[in-house]
Amino acid sequence: MHPIVIIGSGMAGYTLAREFRKLSPEQELVMICADDAVNYAKPTLSNAFAGKKAPEQIPLGDAAKMSTQL
C-alpha cells in the first residue's frame, strides 16, 4: 500500500495526521513541508508575542517528537 502524503506541517496537517492515526495506526504517513515542521498552535502566537517569549519557547514539539507521536 502507498503511504498517505500530507502536504504542510501546520495545525491542519498535524490534526489530519492525528485523526488518521486513530483510524489506521499502521499505515505509513509522509509529511512534506517547506519549513522545519515544528508544531505550535498559531492562535497562541499573539499571547507569546505579548508575553515576550522567545521563538524557542513556543513550539509544542519538533519534527522528531511529532514523528514519534504519530
N, CA, C and O atoms as a MOPAC input file, in Angstrom:
PM7 MOZYME 1SCF
protein

 N      0.84800 1    -1.17500 1     0.00000 1
 C      0.00000 1     0.00000 1     0.00000 1
 C      0.89500 1     1.23900 1     0.00000 1
 O      1.94400 1     1.25400 1     0.64400 1
 N      0.48400 1     2.25300 1    -0.70800 1
 C      1.23800 1     3.50200 1    -0.78200 1
 C      1.06000 1     4.30800 1     0.49800 1
 O      0.02100 1     4.21700 1     1.15200 1
 N      2.07300 1     5.09800 1     0.86000 1
 C      1.92400 1     5.93900 1     2.05700 1
 C      0.91800 1     7.05800 1     1.82500 1
 O      0.68400 1     7.48200 1     0.69300 1
 N      0.34000 1     7.51800 1     2.90200 1
 C     -0.51200 1     8.69700 1     2.86500 1
 C      0.42000 1     9.90300 1     2.94200 1
 O      1.26200 1     9.97200 1     3.83700 1
 N      0.28200 1    10.84600 1     2.02700 1
 C      1.15100 1    12.01700 1     1.98400 1
 C      0.34500 1    13.23300 1     2.42200 1
 O     -0.71500 1    13.52400 1     1.86800 1
 N      0.85900 1    13.93400 1     3.41700 1
 C      0.24700 1    15.15700 1     3.92000 1
 C      1.16600 1    16.30900 1     3.55400 1
 O      2.35000 1    16.29500 1     3.89200 1
 N      0.63300 1    17.29300 1     2.87400 1
 C      1.41500 1    18.47000 1     2.48100 1
 C      1.18800 1    19.55600 1     3.52600 1
 O      0.06600 1    20.02800 1     3.70700 1
 N      2.25000 1    19.94500 1     4.20400 1
 C      2.17800 1    21.01600 1     5.19000 1
 C      2.18700 1    20.49700 1     6.61000 1
 O      1.52900 1    19.50800 1     6.93300 1
 N      2.94500 1    21.18100 1     7.45700 1
 C      3.07300 1    20.75700 1     8.84900 1
 C      2.40600 1    21.73600 1     9.80400 1
 O      2.78400 1    21.82900 1    10.97100 1
 N      1.43000 1    22.45200 1     9.31500 1
 C      0.70400 1    23.37600 1    10.17900 1
 C     -0.31200 1    22.64400 1    11.02900 1
 O     -0.32500 1    21.41400 1    11.09200 1
 N     -1.14800 1    23.40500 1    11.66900 1
 C     -2.16500 1    22.84700 1    12.54800 1
 C     -3.05000 1    21.83700 1    11.80600 1
 O     -3.37400 1    20.77700 1    12.34200 1
 N     -3.43200 1    22.16900 1    10.58100 1
 C     -4.29700 1    21.26300 1     9.80400 1
 C     -3.56900 1    19.96700 1     9.46300 1
 O     -4.15500 1    18.88800 1     9.55300 1
 N     -2.31000 1    20.06000 1     9.07700 1
 C     -1.54400 1    18.86400 1     8.72600 1
 C     -1.37800 1    17.91900 1     9.90600 1
 O     -1.59400 1    16.71400 1     9.78000 1
 N     -0.99200 1    18.47200 1    11.05700 1
 C     -0.81400 1    17.63000 1    12.24000 1
 C     -2.14600 1    17.09900 1    12.76500 1
 O     -2.19700 1    15.97800 1    13.27000 1
 N     -3.21000 1    17.86800 1    12.66100 1
 C     -4.52700 1    17.38200 1    13.07900 1
 C     -4.97100 1    16.23200 1    12.18000 1
 O     -5.49300 1    15.22500 1    12.65900 1
 N     -4.76200 1    16.38900 1    10.88000 1
 C     -5.10000 1    15.30800 1     9.94700 1
 C     -4.31600 1    14.04600 1    10.29300 1
 O     -4.88300 1    12.95400 1    10.32000 1
 N     -3.02600 1    14.18600 1    10.55500 1
 C     -2.20100 1    13.02800 1    10.90100 1
 C     -2.70800 1    12.35200 1    12.17600 1
 O     -2.79200 1    11.12500 1    12.22500 1
 N     -3.04500 1    13.12300 1    13.20200 1
 C     -3.55600 1    12.55200 1    14.45800 1
 C     -4.86000 1    11.79300 1    14.24200 1
 O     -5.03400 1    10.67700 1    14.73200 1
 N     -5.77400 1    12.41600 1    13.49800 1
 C     -7.06600 1    11.78000 1    13.26000 1
 C     -6.92000 1    10.53700 1    12.38700 1
 O     -7.60300 1     9.53700 1    12.60700 1
 N     -6.03600 1    10.59900 1    11.40200 1
 C     -5.80900 1     9.42700 1    10.55300 1
 C     -5.21100 1     8.28300 1    11.36900 1
 O     -5.55900 1     7.12200 1    11.15300 1
 N     -4.32000 1     8.59900 1    12.29800 1
 C     -3.70200 1     7.58000 1    13.14700 1
 C     -4.75300 1     6.82400 1    13.95600 1
 O     -4.60100 1     5.62900 1    14.20800 1
 N     -5.80200 1     7.50500 1    14.35800 1
 C     -6.87100 1     6.84200 1    15.10500 1
 C     -7.54800 1     5.77900 1    14.25100 1
 O     -7.97200 1     4.74000 1    14.75700 1
 N     -7.64600 1     6.04700 1    12.95400 1
 C     -8.30200 1     5.11000 1    12.03600 1
 C     -7.37300 1     4.01800 1    11.53700 1
 O     -7.79400 1     2.88700 1    11.29300 1
 N     -6.10800 1     4.37200 1    11.38800 1
 C     -5.15000 1     3.43300 1    10.79900 1
 C     -3.77700 1     3.58900 1    11.45600 1
 O     -2.93300 1     4.32800 1    10.94900 1
 N     -3.54800 1     2.90900 1    12.56700 1
 C     -2.30500 1     3.08600 1    13.31500 1
 C     -1.05700 1     2.58000 1    12.59300 1
 O      0.04900 1     3.01200 1    12.92000 1
 N     -1.20000 1     1.68400 1    11.63100 1
 C     -0.03500 1     1.09200 1    10.97500 1
 C      0.27000 1     1.68100 1     9.59500 1
 O      1.36800 1     1.47900 1     9.07600 1
 N     -0.65900 1     2.39100 1     9.00200 1
 C     -0.45900 1     2.95000 1     7.65600 1
 C      0.67700 1     3.96400 1     7.66500 1
 O      0.73700 1     4.82000 1     8.54800 1
 N      1.57000 1     3.87700 1     6.69600 1
 C      2.68500 1     4.81400 1     6.61900 1
 C      2.18300 1     6.21300 1     6.25900 1
 O      1.37600 1     6.38200 1     5.34500 1
 N      2.67800 1     7.21300 1     6.99700 1
 C      2.37300 1     8.61700 1     6.72900 1
 C      3.66400 1     9.33500 1     6.36200 1
 O      4.71600 1     9.09000 1     6.95300 1
 N      3.57000 1    10.22500 1     5.38000 1
 C      4.69400 1    11.07300 1     5.00000 1
 C      4.19800 1    12.50700 1     5.02700 1
 O      3.18000 1    12.83200 1     4.41700 1
 N      4.92300 1    13.36600 1     5.73700 1
 C      4.55500 1    14.77400 1     5.79400 1
 C      5.63000 1    15.57400 1     5.07100 1
 O      6.81900 1    15.45200 1     5.36500 1
 N      5.19500 1    16.39100 1     4.12400 1
 C      6.11400 1    17.22000 1     3.35500 1
 C      5.84600 1    18.67700 1     3.70900 1
 O      4.70600 1    19.13900 1     3.67400 1
 N      6.91400 1    19.39300 1     4.04900 1
 C      6.74300 1    20.79700 1     4.39800 1
 C      7.96300 1    21.59500 1     3.94300 1
 O      9.02900 1    21.03700 1     3.68200 1
 N      7.78400 1    22.88800 1     3.85800 1
 C      8.85100 1    23.78000 1     3.39600 1
 C      9.61400 1    24.40600 1     4.55300 1
 O     10.54400 1    25.18300 1     4.33800 1
 N      9.22300 1    24.07000 1     5.78600 1
 C      9.90100 1    24.64600 1     6.94800 1
 C     10.45200 1    23.52600 1     7.82400 1
 O     10.62700 1    22.40100 1     7.35600 1
 N     10.72200 1    23.82300 1     9.06800 1
 C     11.31700 1    22.82200 1     9.96900 1
 C     10.29100 1    21.89600 1    10.62600 1
 O     10.66800 1    21.05700 1    11.44400 1
 N      9.02100 1    22.02500 1    10.29200 1
 C      7.93400 1    21.16200 1    10.76900 1
 C      7.71300 1    21.22900 1    12.27400 1
 O      7.17300 1    20.29100 1    12.86100 1
 N      8.12100 1    22.32000 1    12.90400 1
 C      7.86900 1    22.49800 1    14.32800 1
 C      6.36900 1    22.67900 1    14.52800 1
 O      5.71900 1    23.42800 1    13.79900 1
 N      5.83700 1    21.98900 1    15.51600 1
 C      4.41200 1    22.07100 1    15.82100 1
 C      4.17700 1    23.15100 1    16.86800 1
 O      4.76900 1    23.11800 1    17.94700 1
 N      3.33000 1    24.08500 1    16.55300 1
 C      2.93100 1    25.10800 1    17.51300 1
 C      1.52100 1    25.55200 1    17.18200 1
 O      1.07300 1    25.44600 1    16.04000 1
 N      0.83400 1    26.04500 1    18.18300 1
 C     -0.54100 1    26.49800 1    17.99400 1
 C     -0.52000 1    27.95300 1    17.53400 1
 O     -0.18700 1    28.85100 1    18.30600 1
 N     -0.87400 1    28.17300 1    16.29300 1
 C     -0.84400 1    29.53100 1    15.74100 1
 C     -1.71800 1    30.52100 1    16.50900 1
 O     -1.33700 1    31.68500 1    16.63400 1
 N     -2.88000 1    30.10300 1    17.03000 1
 C     -3.69500 1    31.06000 1    17.78600 1
 C     -2.99200 1    31.61600 1    19.02600 1
 O     -3.35100 1    32.69500 1    19.49700 1
 N     -2.00900 1    30.91000 1    19.55900 1
 C     -1.32600 1    31.39400 1    20.76000 1
 C     -0.13400 1    32.29600 1    20.44100 1
 O      0.54500 1    32.76900 1    21.35300 1
 N      0.12300 1    32.53600 1    19.16700 1
 C      1.25200 1    33.38400 1    18.81300 1
 C      1.12600 1    34.79200 1    19.37400 1
 O      2.11400 1    35.37200 1    19.82600 1
 N     -0.07800 1    35.34300 1    19.34900 1
 C     -0.24400 1    36.69900 1    19.87600 1
 C      0.03700 1    36.73900 1    21.37100 1
 O      0.62400 1    37.70200 1    21.86400 1
 N     -0.37600 1    35.69900 1    22.10100 1
 C     -0.07500 1    35.64000 1    23.53300 1
 C      1.42800 1    35.50600 1    23.77400 1
 O      1.97500 1    36.11600 1    24.69300 1
 N      2.08700 1    34.70600 1    22.94500 1
 C      3.53300 1    34.54500 1    23.07700 1
 C      4.24300 1    35.85800 1    22.78600 1
 O      5.20100 1    36.21800 1    23.47000 1
 N      3.77600 1    36.56400 1    21.78200 1
 C      4.36400 1    37.85500 1    21.43800 1
 C      4.16700 1    38.85300 1    22.58100 1
 O      5.10000 1    39.55600 1    22.97000 1
 N      2.95100 1    38.90500 1    23.10800 1
 C      2.65100 1    39.82600 1    24.20400 1
 C      3.45700 1    39.47700 1    25.45400 1
 O      3.84700 1    40.36100 1    26.21600 1
 N      3.70200 1    38.18800 1    25.65600 1
 C      4.46700 1    37.74100 1    26.81700 1
 C      5.96100 1    37.77600 1    26.59800 1
 O      6.73300 1    37.34700 1    27.45500 1
 N      6.37800 1    38.29600 1    25.43100 1
 C      7.79700 1    38.42400 1    25.08500 1
 C      8.54200 1    37.08800 1    25.17100 1
 O      9.68400 1    37.02000 1    25.62600 1
 N      7.85900 1    36.02600 1    24.71900 1
 C      8.50600 1    34.71700 1    24.69000 1
 C      9.45400 1    34.64300 1    23.50000 1
 O      9.19300 1    35.21400 1    22.44100 1
 N     10.53500 1    33.94300 1    23.69000 1
 C     11.48100 1    33.70400 1    22.60600 1
 C     10.90000 1    32.64500 1    21.67400 1
 O     10.10800 1    31.81300 1    22.11800 1
 N     11.26700 1    32.65200 1    20.40600 1
 C     10.74100 1    31.65200 1    19.45900 1
 C     10.94400 1    30.21300 1    19.93300 1
 O     10.11900 1    29.34700 1    19.64100 1
 N     12.01700 1    29.95300 1    20.65200 1
 C     12.29600 1    28.58900 1    21.13400 1
 C     11.31000 1    28.14000 1    22.20900 1
 O     11.21000 1    26.94600 1    22.48900 1
 N     10.59100 1    29.06300 1    22.80800 1
 C      9.65300 1    28.73500 1    23.88100 1
 C      8.24800 1    28.41200 1    23.37200 1
 O      7.40300 1    27.96100 1    24.14600 1
 N      7.99200 1    28.63000 1    22.11200 1
 C      6.64800 1    28.48200 1    21.56300 1
 C      6.31100 1    27.04900 1    21.11900 1
 O      5.18400 1    26.60600 1    21.34100 1
 N      7.23600 1    26.31700 1    20.50800 1
 C      6.87200 1    25.01300 1    19.93900 1
 C      6.34200 1    24.00500 1    20.95400 1
 O      6.78000 1    23.95400 1    22.10400 1
 N      5.39100 1    23.21100 1    20.49100 1
 C      4.86900 1    22.09900 1    21.26700 1
 C      5.67400 1    20.83300 1    21.00200 1
 O      5.67300 1    19.90400 1    21.80900 1
 N      6.35600 1    20.80700 1    19.87100 1
 C      7.17500 1    19.65500 1    19.51400 1
 C      7.88000 1    19.87800 1    18.20400 1
 O      7.32700 1    20.50000 1    17.29700 1
 N      9.10300 1    19.37600 1    18.08800 1
 C      9.82400 1    19.47200 1    16.82300 1
 C      9.42700 1    18.29300 1    15.93700 1
 O      8.62600 1    17.44500 1    16.33100 1
 N      9.99800 1    18.25500 1    14.74100 1
 C      9.62600 1    17.21600 1    13.77200 1
 C      9.89900 1    15.80900 1    14.31100 1
 O      9.10300 1    14.89800 1    14.07900 1
 N     10.99700 1    15.62200 1    15.01500 1
 C     11.32300 1    14.30600 1    15.55400 1
 C     10.28800 1    13.85400 1    16.59700 1
 O      9.84400 1    12.70600 1    16.58400 1
 N      9.91800 1    14.76000 1    17.48700 1
 C      8.92100 1    14.42100 1    18.51200 1
 C      7.58300 1    14.09800 1    17.86900 1
 O      6.91700 1    13.13700 1    18.25600 1
 N      7.18900 1    14.90200 1    16.88500 1
 C      5.90900 1    14.66000 1    16.22800 1
 C      5.92400 1    13.33900 1    15.46600 1
 O      4.92000 1    12.62700 1    15.43500 1
 N      7.04200 1    13.01600 1    14.86100 1
 C      7.15900 1    11.74800 1    14.14300 1
 C      6.96800 1    10.56700 1    15.09500 1
 O      6.29400 1     9.59400 1    14.75700 1
 N      7.55900 1    10.65600 1    16.27500 1
 C      7.41800 1     9.59700 1    17.27500 1
 C      5.97300 1     9.46100 1    17.73400 1
 O      5.46500 1     8.35200 1    17.90200 1
 N      5.31500 1    10.60500 1    17.93600 1
 C      3.91900 1    10.57300 1    18.39200 1
 C      2.97800 1    10.00300 1    17.34000 1
 O      2.01500 1     9.30300 1    17.65100 1
 N      3.28500 1    10.32300 1    16.08000 1
 C      2.35300 1     9.95200 1    15.00800 1
 C      2.80900 1     8.75900 1    14.20700 1
 O      2.12100 1     8.34000 1    13.27600 1

